[in-house]
């Protein structure tokens, strides 16, 4: 089954011939190798790049085992690129290559080579890319399948049924070919425990990791809620009878982010135009992994939808913060009141900004007013949007707020107005 990933392919296309190493990172099993070795290669071939100009090395293939030695790999590439034509060098699972930093820098100095690599596991996480290749590398972040990508695997099914599956089992690319829910559940549970947690344990030499696993469960149970290390420490103390420190909690949260399992969304004071250091919200990179961690017990649609929308916005290239806006009012006695209101997402990309509320359902006038309250308190001219799962057509309200149907948003890359 071929699932096209146009957004990610376009990101690679935009980086072509830029004189930098293209480093494809992301959650394990999220489709990095397939993106490079299949989808991007197909793009090049369709745009008149000859097959001989694409040099592919899969370092997880046992036949390529000798190429894990730097000299062998450089000699192999040199033998296949003897002229001055342009070549595209694809190295899959580059962490298996000894001294890979030096090898990639050597290739970069050869002016006719456009270099692309993928990396994963405990030896090649996000912070490694930032520190090792600063100024010489472009990181292309791969996320699990978006809903629109996932939907293409089920052309004969009702999209509303597919979205229920997606919010339950997530977007790992292997799932559409699995015939039963039981198989999906076992796959996701195994992947979390035997791959992601193992990577973190190995990298950071964590021997006793019960607190780490408890922390994952707490974050999974509270997506969409504000958290900070002190609050989490108090939860451990009162519920788990654990003496884990704030510093350890912060360190574990950093580990989970660097392994691409979760992302942190920072609070932003909209009127004050400043970031607030704490607390934050944490979202899971994949809903299926989050649900598997909780044994599929906490399937709460409003929170899952918020996490899903966050992931979609990040996939589209937005930075996404939690908005805070202060509203000063007076009560019936004329006494001043100061209220702190929340905007689910403050989304920025270039000159674009959107304020977005995630509202699973708005069955009454009071609920609509509740969702509008924080948006009305913002005085600038950027677009204000409510995304809802209600079966109501996308429309604009008299006050200018756009009510965007969830399905319209997820299936149309251009659904956000300019």
DRENDO-1510 file (C-alpha; in Angstrom, 1 decimal, always signed):
<recs>
REC; n; res; u; v; w
REC; 1; UNK; +0.0; +0.0; +0.0 .
REC; 2; UNK; +1.3; +3.4; -1.0 .
REC; 3; UNK; +0.3; +6.4; +1.1 .
REC; 4; UNK; +1.6; +9.7; -0.4 .
REC; 5; UNK; +2.9; +12.3; +1.9 .
REC; 6; UNK; +2.9; +15.5; -0.1 .
REC; 7; UNK; +3.7; +18.0; +2.7 .
REC; 8; UNK; +6.9; +16.1; +3.6 .
REC; 9; UNK; +7.9; +15.5; +0.0 .
REC; 10; UNK; +7.5; +19.2; -0.6 .
REC; 11; UNK; +9.7; +20.0; +2.4 .
REC; 12; UNK; +12.5; +17.9; +0.9 .
REC; 13; UNK; +12.0; +19.5; -2.5 .
REC; 14; UNK; +12.4; +22.9; -1.0 .
REC; 15; UNK; +15.7; +21.9; +0.5 .
REC; 16; UNK; +17.2; +20.5; -2.7 .
REC; 17; UNK; +20.7; +21.8; -3.7 .
REC; 18; UNK; +20.9; +24.1; -0.7 .
REC; 19; UNK; +24.5; +23.0; +0.2 .
REC; 20; UNK; +23.4; +21.5; +3.4 .
REC; 21; UNK; +22.9; +18.0; +4.8 .
REC; 22; UNK; +19.2; +17.1; +4.8 .
REC; 23; UNK; +18.6; +15.2; +8.1 .
REC; 24; UNK; +15.3; +13.4; +8.3 .
REC; 25; UNK; +14.3; +12.8; +11.9 .
REC; 26; UNK; +11.2; +11.8; +13.9 .
REC; 27; UNK; +9.5; +9.2; +15.9 .
REC; 28; UNK; +10.7; +5.7; +15.2 .
REC; 29; UNK; +8.5; +3.8; +12.7 .
REC; 30; UNK; +6.9; +7.0; +11.5 .
REC; 31; UNK; +8.0; +6.5; +7.9 .
REC; 32; UNK; +11.3; +8.3; +7.5 .
REC; 33; UNK; +13.0; +5.6; +5.4 .
REC; 34; UNK; +9.9; +5.3; +3.2 .
REC; 35; UNK; +9.7; +9.0; +2.7 .
REC; 36; UNK; +13.3; +9.2; +1.5 .
REC; 37; UNK; +13.9; +5.9; -0.4 .
REC; 38; UNK; +10.5; +5.7; -2.0 .
REC; 39; UNK; +8.4; +8.9; -2.1 .
REC; 40; UNK; +11.3; +11.3; -2.6 .
REC; 41; UNK; +13.1; +9.1; -5.0 .
REC; 42; UNK; +9.9; +8.7; -7.1 .
REC; 43; UNK; +9.6; +12.5; -7.2 .
REC; 44; UNK; +13.2; +12.8; -8.5 .
REC; 45; UNK; +12.6; +10.2; -11.1 .
REC; 46; UNK; +9.4; +11.8; -12.3 .
REC; 47; UNK; +11.4; +15.1; -12.6 .
REC; 48; UNK; +14.0; +13.7; -15.0 .
REC; 49; UNK; +16.7; +12.7; -12.5 .
REC; 50; UNK; +18.3; +9.5; -13.9 .
REC; 51; UNK; +18.3; +6.5; -11.6 .
REC; 52; UNK; +22.1; +6.3; -11.7 .
REC; 53; UNK; +22.3; +9.7; -10.1 .
REC; 54; UNK; +20.6; +8.4; -7.0 .
REC; 55; UNK; +23.0; +6.6; -4.7 .
REC; 56; UNK; +21.1; +4.7; -1.9 .
REC; 57; UNK; +22.7; +3.1; +1.1 .
REC; 58; UNK; +20.5; +1.2; +3.6 .
REC; 59; UNK; +22.8; +0.7; +6.6 .
REC; 60; UNK; +20.2; -1.6; +8.3 .
REC; 61; UNK; +20.6; -4.1; +5.4 .
REC; 62; UNK; +23.0; -6.8; +6.3 .
REC; 63; UNK; +24.4; -6.8; +2.8 .
REC; 64; UNK; +25.5; -3.2; +3.5 .
REC; 65; UNK; +27.2; -4.1; +6.8 .
REC; 66; UNK; +30.8; -3.4; +5.5 .
REC; 67; UNK; +29.6; +0.2; +4.6 .
REC; 68; UNK; +29.2; +1.0; +8.2 .
REC; 69; UNK; +33.0; +1.6; +8.2 .
REC; 70; UNK; +33.7; +5.2; +7.0 .
REC; 71; UNK; +36.4; +4.4; +4.5 .
REC; 72; UNK; +34.4; +1.7; +2.9 .
REC; 73; UNK; +31.4; +4.0; +2.5 .
REC; 74; UNK; +33.4; +6.8; +1.1 .
REC; 75; UNK; +35.1; +4.5; -1.4 .
REC; 76; UNK; +31.7; +3.0; -2.5 .
REC; 77; UNK; +30.2; +6.5; -3.1 .
REC; 78; UNK; +33.3; +7.7; -4.9 .
REC; 79; UNK; +33.2; +4.6; -7.2 .
REC; 80; UNK; +29.6; +5.4; -8.2 .
REC; 81; UNK; +30.2; +9.2; -8.7 .
REC; 82; UNK; +33.4; +9.4; -10.8 .
REC; 83; UNK; +32.2; +12.3; -13.0 .
REC; 84; UNK; +31.1; +15.9; -12.2 .
REC; 85; UNK; +27.4; +15.3; -12.7 .
REC; 86; UNK; +25.0; +16.0; -9.8 .
REC; 87; UNK; +24.3; +13.1; -7.5 .
REC; 88; UNK; +21.8; +12.5; -4.8 .
REC; 89; UNK; +23.2; +10.6; -1.8 .
REC; 90; UNK; +20.6; +8.8; +0.4 .
REC; 91; UNK; +22.0; +7.2; +3.6 .
REC; 92; UNK; +19.3; +5.4; +5.6 .
REC; 93; UNK; +19.8; +4.8; +9.4 .
REC; 94; UNK; +23.0; +6.8; +9.5 .
REC; 95; UNK; +23.5; +6.2; +13.2 .
REC; 96; UNK; +25.0; +2.8; +12.2 .
REC; 97; UNK; +27.9; +4.6; +10.5 .
REC; 98; UNK; +31.0; +5.0; +12.6 .
REC; 99; UNK; +32.0; +8.7; +12.8 .
REC; 100; UNK; +29.0; +9.7; +10.7 .
REC; 101; UNK; +29.6; +13.4; +11.4 .
REC; 102; UNK; +33.0; +13.4; +9.7 .
REC; 103; UNK; +31.7; +11.3; +6.8 .
REC; 104; UNK; +28.8; +13.6; +6.1 .
REC; 105; UNK; +31.0; +16.7; +6.3 .
REC; 106; UNK; +33.4; +15.1; +3.8 .
REC; 107; UNK; +30.5; +14.4; +1.4 .
REC; 108; UNK; +29.2; +17.9; +1.9 .
REC; 109; UNK; +32.5; +19.3; +0.6 .
REC; 110; UNK; +32.1; +17.6; -2.7 .
REC; 111; UNK; +30.1; +20.2; -4.6 .
REC; 112; UNK; +28.2; +17.9; -6.9 .
REC; 113; UNK; +26.5; +15.8; -4.1 .
REC; 114; UNK; +23.2; +16.5; -2.5 .
REC; 115; UNK; +23.2; +14.6; +0.8 .
REC; 116; UNK; +20.1; +13.2; +2.6 .
REC; 117; UNK; +20.2; +11.0; +5.7 .
REC; 118; UNK; +17.7; +9.4; +8.1 .
REC; 119; UNK; +18.5; +8.6; +11.7 .
REC; 120; UNK; +16.7; +7.1; +14.7 .
REC; 121; UNK; +17.1; +5.2; +17.9 .
REC; 122; UNK; +19.0; +6.2; +21.1 .
REC; 123; UNK; +22.0; +7.4; +19.2 .
REC; 124; UNK; +20.4; +9.9; +16.9 .
REC; 125; UNK; +17.8; +12.1; +18.6 .
REC; 126; UNK; +16.7; +15.7; +18.1 .
REC; 127; UNK; +19.3; +17.4; +20.2 .
REC; 128; UNK; +22.1; +15.5; +18.4 .
REC; 129; UNK; +21.1; +17.0; +15.1 .
REC; 130; UNK; +20.9; +20.6; +16.5 .
REC; 131; UNK; +24.3; +20.4; +18.2 .
REC; 132; UNK; +26.3; +18.3; +15.7 .
REC; 133; UNK; +25.2; +19.9; +12.4 .
REC; 134; UNK; +24.6; +23.5; +13.5 .
REC; 135; UNK; +24.8; +25.6; +10.4 .
REC; 136; UNK; +25.5; +22.7; +8.1 .
REC; 137; UNK; +22.2; +20.7; +8.3 .
REC; 138; UNK; +18.5; +21.1; +7.6 .
REC; 139; UNK; +16.3; +19.0; +9.9 .
REC; 140; UNK; +13.1; +17.7; +8.2 .
REC; 141; UNK; +10.8; +16.4; +10.9 .
REC; 142; UNK; +8.6; +13.4; +10.1 .
REC; 143; UNK; +5.4; +13.0; +12.0 .
REC; 144; UNK; +3.0; +10.0; +11.9 .
REC; 145; UNK; +0.4; +10.1; +9.2 .
REC; 146; UNK; -1.9; +13.1; +9.2 .
REC; 147; UNK; -5.6; +12.3; +9.1 .
REC; 148; UNK; -5.8; +13.2; +5.4 .
REC; 149; UNK; -2.9; +10.9; +4.6 .
REC; 150; UNK; -4.4; +8.1; +6.7 .
REC; 151; UNK; -7.8; +8.6; +5.0 .
REC; 152; UNK; -6.4; +7.8; +1.6 .
REC; 153; UNK; -5.9; +4.2; +2.7 .
REC; 154; UNK; -9.6; +3.8; +3.1 .
REC; 155; UNK; -11.3; +5.2; +0.0 .
REC; 156; UNK; -14.5; +3.2; +0.5 .
REC; 157; UNK; -15.2; +4.0; +4.1 .
REC; 158; UNK; -17.1; +6.9; +5.6 .
REC; 159; UNK; -14.6; +9.5; +6.8 .
REC; 160; UNK; -16.4; +9.9; +10.1 .
REC; 161; UNK; -15.9; +6.2; +10.8 .
REC; 162; UNK; -12.2; +6.5; +9.8 .
REC; 163; UNK; -11.6; +9.5; +12.1 .
REC; 164; UNK; -12.9; +7.5; +15.1 .
REC; 165; UNK; -10.3; +4.8; +14.2 .
REC; 166; UNK; -7.6; +7.5; +13.8 .
REC; 167; UNK; -8.3; +9.1; +17.1 .
REC; 168; UNK; -8.2; +5.6; +18.8 .
REC; 169; UNK; -5.2; +4.0; +17.0 .
REC; 170; UNK; -3.3; +7.0; +15.7 .
REC; 171; UNK; -1.4; +7.4; +12.4 .
REC; 172; UNK; +1.6; +5.0; +12.5 .
REC; 173; UNK; +2.0; +4.1; +8.8 .
REC; 174; UNK; +1.9; +0.3; +9.4 .
REC; 175; UNK; -1.6; +0.4; +10.9 .
REC; 176; UNK; -3.8; +0.6; +7.7 .
REC; 177; UNK; -2.6; -2.9; +6.7 .
REC; 178; UNK; -3.4; -4.5; +10.0 .
REC; 179; UNK; -6.7; -6.4; +9.7 .
REC; 180; UNK; -7.9; -6.3; +13.4 .
REC; 181; UNK; -8.1; -3.9; +16.2 .
REC; 182; UNK; -6.5; -6.4; +18.5 .
REC; 183; UNK; -3.4; -6.5; +16.2 .
REC; 184; UNK; -3.2; -2.8; +16.2 .
REC; 185; UNK; -3.4; -2.6; +20.0 .
REC; 186; UNK; -0.7; -5.2; +20.5 .
REC; 187; UNK; +1.5; -3.5; +18.0 .
REC; 188; UNK; +1.2; -0.1; +19.6 .
REC; 189; UNK; +1.8; -1.4; +23.1 .
REC; 190; UNK; +4.8; -3.4; +22.0 .
REC; 191; UNK; +6.2; -0.5; +20.1 .
REC; 192; UNK; +6.0; +1.8; +23.1 .
REC; 193; UNK; +7.5; -0.5; +25.6 .
REC; 194; UNK; +10.1; -2.5; +23.5 .
REC; 195; UNK; +11.2; +0.4; +21.2 .
REC; 196; UNK; +10.7; +3.8; +22.6 .
REC; 197; UNK; +11.2; +3.1; +26.3 .
REC; 198; UNK; +14.2; +0.9; +25.5 .
REC; 199; UNK; +15.8; +3.7; +23.5 .
REC; 200; UNK; +15.4; +6.1; +26.4 .
REC; 201; UNK; +16.7; +3.6; +29.0 .
REC; 202; UNK; +19.8; +2.8; +26.8 .
REC; 203; UNK; +20.6; +6.4; +26.0 .
REC; 204; UNK; +20.4; +7.8; +29.5 .
REC; 205; UNK; +21.3; +4.6; +31.4 .
REC; 206; UNK; +18.1; +4.6; +33.5 .
REC; 207; UNK; +18.1; +1.5; +35.7 .
REC; 208; UNK; +15.0; +2.0; +37.9 .
REC; 209; UNK; +12.4; +3.5; +35.6 .
REC; 210; UNK; +9.1; +3.0; +37.4 .
REC; 211; UNK; +8.9; +6.8; +38.0 .
REC; 212; UNK; +9.5; +7.4; +34.3 .
REC; 213; UNK; +6.7; +5.1; +33.3 .
REC; 214; UNK; +4.4; +6.7; +36.0 .
REC; 215; UNK; +5.2; +10.1; +34.6 .
REC; 216; UNK; +4.3; +9.0; +31.1 .
REC; 217; UNK; +1.0; +7.7; +32.4 .
REC; 218; UNK; +0.3; +11.0; +34.1 .
REC; 219; UNK; +1.0; +13.1; +31.0 .
REC; 220; UNK; -1.1; +10.7; +28.9 .
REC; 221; UNK; -4.0; +11.1; +31.3 .
REC; 222; UNK; -3.8; +14.9; +31.3 .
REC; 223; UNK; -3.4; +16.0; +27.6 .
REC; 224; UNK; -4.8; +19.5; +27.3 .
REC; 225; UNK; -4.2; +20.3; +30.9 .
REC; 226; UNK; -1.5; +22.7; +32.2 .
REC; 227; UNK; +1.3; +21.0; +34.0 .
REC; 228; UNK; +4.7; +21.9; +35.6 .
REC; 229; UNK; +7.3; +19.8; +37.4 .
REC; 230; UNK; +6.1; +21.1; +40.9 .
REC; 231; UNK; +2.5; +20.1; +40.2 .
REC; 232; UNK; +3.7; +16.7; +39.0 .
REC; 233; UNK; +6.0; +16.2; +42.0 .
REC; 234; UNK; +3.0; +16.9; +44.3 .
REC; 235; UNK; +1.0; +14.3; +42.4 .
REC; 236; UNK; +3.7; +11.7; +42.8 .
REC; 237; UNK; +4.0; +12.5; +46.5 .
REC; 238; UNK; +0.2; +12.4; +47.2 .
REC; 239; UNK; -0.9; +9.6; +44.9 .
REC; 240; UNK; +2.2; +7.5; +44.1 .
REC; 241; UNK; +4.0; +8.0; +47.5 .
REC; 242; UNK; +7.1; +8.7; +45.5 .
REC; 243; UNK; +9.9; +11.2; +46.5 .
REC; 244; UNK; +10.9; +12.0; +42.9 .
REC; 245; UNK; +12.2; +15.5; +42.6 .
REC; 246; UNK; +11.2; +18.4; +40.3 .
REC; 247; UNK; +14.6; +18.2; +38.6 .
REC; 248; UNK; +14.2; +14.5; +37.8 .
REC; 249; UNK; +10.7; +15.1; +36.4 .
REC; 250; UNK; +12.0; +17.9; +34.2 .
REC; 251; UNK; +14.8; +15.7; +33.0 .
REC; 252; UNK; +12.4; +12.9; +32.2 .
REC; 253; UNK; +10.1; +15.3; +30.3 .
REC; 254; UNK; +13.1; +16.4; +28.3 .
REC; 255; UNK; +13.9; +12.8; +27.4 .
REC; 256; UNK; +10.4; +12.2; +26.2 .
REC; 257; UNK; +10.4; +15.3; +24.0 .
REC; 258; UNK; +13.9; +14.5; +22.6 .
REC; 259; UNK; +12.7; +11.0; +21.6 .
REC; 260; UNK; +9.7; +12.7; +19.8 .
REC; 261; UNK; +7.1; +11.0; +22.0 .
REC; 262; UNK; +5.6; +14.2; +23.3 .
REC; 263; UNK; +5.8; +18.0; +22.5 .
REC; 264; UNK; +5.5; +20.9; +24.9 .
REC; 265; UNK; +3.3; +23.9; +24.1 .
REC; 266; UNK; +4.3; +27.1; +26.0 .
REC; 267; UNK; +1.9; +29.7; +27.3 .
REC; 268; UNK; +1.8; +33.0; +25.6 .
REC; 269; UNK; +0.3; +36.2; +27.0 .
REC; 270; UNK; -1.5; +37.6; +24.0 .
REC; 271; UNK; -2.0; +41.2; +25.3 .
REC; 272; UNK; +1.3; +41.4; +27.0 .
REC; 273; UNK; +3.1; +39.8; +24.0 .
REC; 274; UNK; +5.4; +37.7; +26.1 .
REC; 275; UNK; +5.9; +34.0; +27.0 .
REC; 276; UNK; +5.1; +32.7; +30.4 .
REC; 277; UNK; +7.7; +30.3; +31.7 .
REC; 278; UNK; +5.3; +27.8; +33.4 .
REC; 279; UNK; +3.0; +25.8; +33.3 .
REC; 280; UNK; +2.9; +24.1; +29.9 .
REC; 281; UNK; +0.7; +21.7; +28.0 .
REC; 282; UNK; +2.1; +18.4; +26.7 .
REC; 283; UNK; +0.7; +16.6; +23.6 .
REC; 284; UNK; +1.5; +13.2; +22.3 .
REC; 285; UNK; +3.0; +12.9; +18.9 .
REC; 286; UNK; +0.7; +10.0; +18.1 .
REC; 287; UNK; -2.7; +9.4; +19.7 .
REC; 288; UNK; -2.5; +5.6; +19.2 .
REC; 289; UNK; +0.7; +5.4; +21.3 .
REC; 290; UNK; -0.9; +7.6; +24.0 .
REC; 291; UNK; -4.0; +5.4; +24.1 .
REC; 292; UNK; -1.9; +2.2; +24.1 .
REC; 293; UNK; +0.0; +3.5; +27.1 .
REC; 294; UNK; -3.3; +3.8; +29.0 .
REC; 295; UNK; -4.5; +0.4; +27.7 .
REC; 296; UNK; -7.2; +2.2; +25.6 .
REC; 297; UNK; -9.1; +3.1; +28.8 .
REC; 298; UNK; -9.3; +6.9; +28.5 .
REC; 299; UNK; -10.8; +7.6; +25.1 .
REC; 300; UNK; -12.2; +11.1; +25.8 .
REC; 301; UNK; -13.1; +12.7; +22.4 .
REC; 302; UNK; -12.7; +16.3; +23.3 .
REC; 303; UNK; -9.1; +15.9; +24.6 .
REC; 304; UNK; -8.2; +13.6; +21.8 .
REC; 305; UNK; -9.5; +16.0; +19.3 .
REC; 306; UNK; -7.4; +18.9; +20.8 .
REC; 307; UNK; -4.3; +16.7; +20.6 .
REC; 308; UNK; -5.1; +15.7; +17.0 .
REC; 309; UNK; -5.6; +19.4; +16.0 .
REC; 310; UNK; -2.3; +20.3; +17.6 .
REC; 311; UNK; -0.5; +17.6; +15.7 .
REC; 312; UNK; -2.1; +18.7; +12.4 .
REC; 313; UNK; -1.0; +22.3; +13.0 .
REC; 314; UNK; +2.5; +21.2; +13.7 .
REC; 315; UNK; +2.6; +19.1; +10.6 .
REC; 316; UNK; +1.6; +22.1; +8.6 .
REC; 317; UNK; +4.6; +24.0; +9.9 .
REC; 318; UNK; +3.1; +26.2; +12.6 .
REC; 319; UNK; +4.6; +26.9; +15.9 .
REC; 320; UNK; +1.8; +26.4; +18.4 .
REC; 321; UNK; +1.5; +28.1; +21.8 .
REC; 322; UNK; -1.2; +28.1; +24.5 .
REC; 323; UNK; -2.8; +31.5; +24.5 .
REC; 324; UNK; -3.6; +33.5; +27.7 .
REC; 325; UNK; -5.6; +36.7; +27.6 .
REC; 326; UNK; -6.5; +38.8; +30.6 .
REC; 327; UNK; -10.0; +40.3; +30.7 .
REC; 328; UNK; -10.9; +43.1; +33.2 .
REC; 329; UNK; -14.6; +43.3; +34.0 .
REC; 330; UNK; -16.9; +44.5; +36.8 .
REC; 331; UNK; -19.5; +42.5; +38.6 .
REC; 332; UNK; -23.1; +43.6; +39.4 .
REC; 333; UNK; -21.8; +45.7; +42.3 .
REC; 334; UNK; -19.3; +47.6; +40.2 .
REC; 335; UNK; -16.3; +45.7; +41.7 .
REC; 336; UNK; -13.5; +45.2; +39.3 .
REC; 337; UNK; -12.6; +41.6; +38.4 .
REC; 338; UNK; -9.6; +40.2; +36.6 .
REC; 339; UNK; -10.2; +37.0; +34.6 .
REC; 340; UNK; -7.6; +34.8; +32.9 .
REC; 341; UNK; -9.0; +33.3; +29.8 .
REC; 342; UNK; -7.4; +30.6; +27.6 .
REC; 343; UNK; -7.0; +30.2; +23.9 .
REC; 344; UNK; -6.3; +26.6; +22.9 .
REC; 345; UNK; -3.8; +27.4; +20.1 .
REC; 346; UNK; -1.9; +30.6; +19.1 .
REC; 347; UNK; -0.5; +29.5; +15.7 .
REC; 348; UNK; +2.3; +31.3; +14.0 .
REC; 349; UNK; +4.1; +30.7; +10.6 .
REC; 350; UNK; +5.9; +33.6; +9.0 .
REC; 351; UNK; +3.5; +36.6; +8.9 .
REC; 352; UNK; +0.5; +34.4; +9.5 .
REC; 353; UNK; -1.2; +34.0; +12.9 .
REC; 354; UNK; -4.4; +32.3; +13.9 .
REC; 355; UNK; -6.2; +32.0; +17.2 .
REC; 356; UNK; -8.0; +28.7; +17.4 .
REC; 357; UNK; -10.3; +27.1; +19.8 .
REC; 358; UNK; -11.0; +23.3; +19.8 .
REC; 359; UNK; -14.6; +22.6; +20.5 .
REC; 360; UNK; -15.7; +19.0; +20.1 .
REC; 361; UNK; -19.4; +20.1; +20.3 .
REC; 362; UNK; -21.3; +23.3; +20.7 .
REC; 363; UNK; -24.9; +22.1; +21.3 .
REC; 364; UNK; -26.2; +25.3; +22.9 .
REC; 365; UNK; -25.9; +29.1; +22.8 .
REC; 366; UNK; -24.2; +29.1; +26.1 .
REC; 367; UNK; -21.5; +26.7; +24.8 .
REC; 368; UNK; -20.9; +28.9; +21.8 .
REC; 369; UNK; -20.5; +31.9; +24.0 .
REC; 370; UNK; -18.1; +30.0; +26.2 .
REC; 371; UNK; -15.9; +29.2; +23.2 .
REC; 372; UNK; -16.1; +32.8; +21.9 .
REC; 373; UNK; -15.3; +34.5; +25.2 .
REC; 374; UNK; -11.5; +34.4; +25.0 .
REC; 375; UNK; -11.5; +35.1; +21.3 .
REC; 376; UNK; -13.6; +38.3; +21.8 .
REC; 377; UNK; -11.1; +39.5; +24.4 .
REC; 378; UNK; -8.4; +39.7; +21.8 .
REC; 379; UNK; -8.2; +43.1; +20.2 .
REC; 380; UNK; -5.9; +42.5; +17.2 .
REC; 381; UNK; -7.0; +41.7; +13.6 .
REC; 382; UNK; -5.7; +38.2; +13.2 .
REC; 383; UNK; -8.2; +35.5; +12.2 .
REC; 384; UNK; -10.1; +33.8; +15.1 .
REC; 385; UNK; -11.4; +30.3; +14.5 .
REC; 386; UNK; -13.4; +27.6; +16.3 .
REC; 387; UNK; -12.9; +24.1; +15.0 .
REC; 388; UNK; -15.8; +21.8; +15.9 .
REC; 389; UNK; -16.7; +18.2; +15.3 .
REC; 390; UNK; -20.4; +19.1; +15.0 .
REC; 391; UNK; -22.0; +18.2; +11.7 .
REC; 392; UNK; -22.4; +21.9; +10.8 .
REC; 393; UNK; -21.0; +23.4; +7.6 .
REC; 394; UNK; -18.1; +25.7; +7.8 .
REC; 395; UNK; -19.3; +29.3; +8.2 .
REC; 396; UNK; -18.4; +32.8; +9.4 .
REC; 397; UNK; -20.2; +34.4; +12.3 .
REC; 398; UNK; -21.3; +38.0; +12.3 .
REC; 399; UNK; -18.5; +38.9; +14.6 .
REC; 400; UNK; -16.0; +37.6; +12.1 .
REC; 401; UNK; -15.1; +34.3; +13.9 .
REC; 402; UNK; -14.8; +31.4; +11.5 .
REC; 403; UNK; -16.6; +28.2; +12.6 .
REC; 404; UNK; -14.6; +25.5; +10.8 .
REC; 405; UNK; -15.9; +22.0; +10.5 .
REC; 406; UNK; -13.3; +19.5; +11.7 .
REC; 407; UNK; -13.4; +17.4; +8.6 .
REC; 408; UNK; -13.0; +20.4; +6.4 .
REC; 409; UNK; -10.0; +21.5; +8.4 .
REC; 410; UNK; -8.3; +18.1; +8.4 .
REC; 411; UNK; -8.8; +17.2; +4.8 .
REC; 412; UNK; -8.0; +20.5; +3.1 .
REC; 413; UNK; -4.5; +21.8; +3.5 .
REC; 414; UNK; -5.7; +25.2; +2.5 .
REC; 415; UNK; -8.6; +25.3; +5.0 .
REC; 416; UNK; -7.1; +28.1; +7.0 .
REC; 417; UNK; -7.9; +31.5; +5.4 .
REC; 418; UNK; -5.0; +33.8; +4.4 .
</recs>
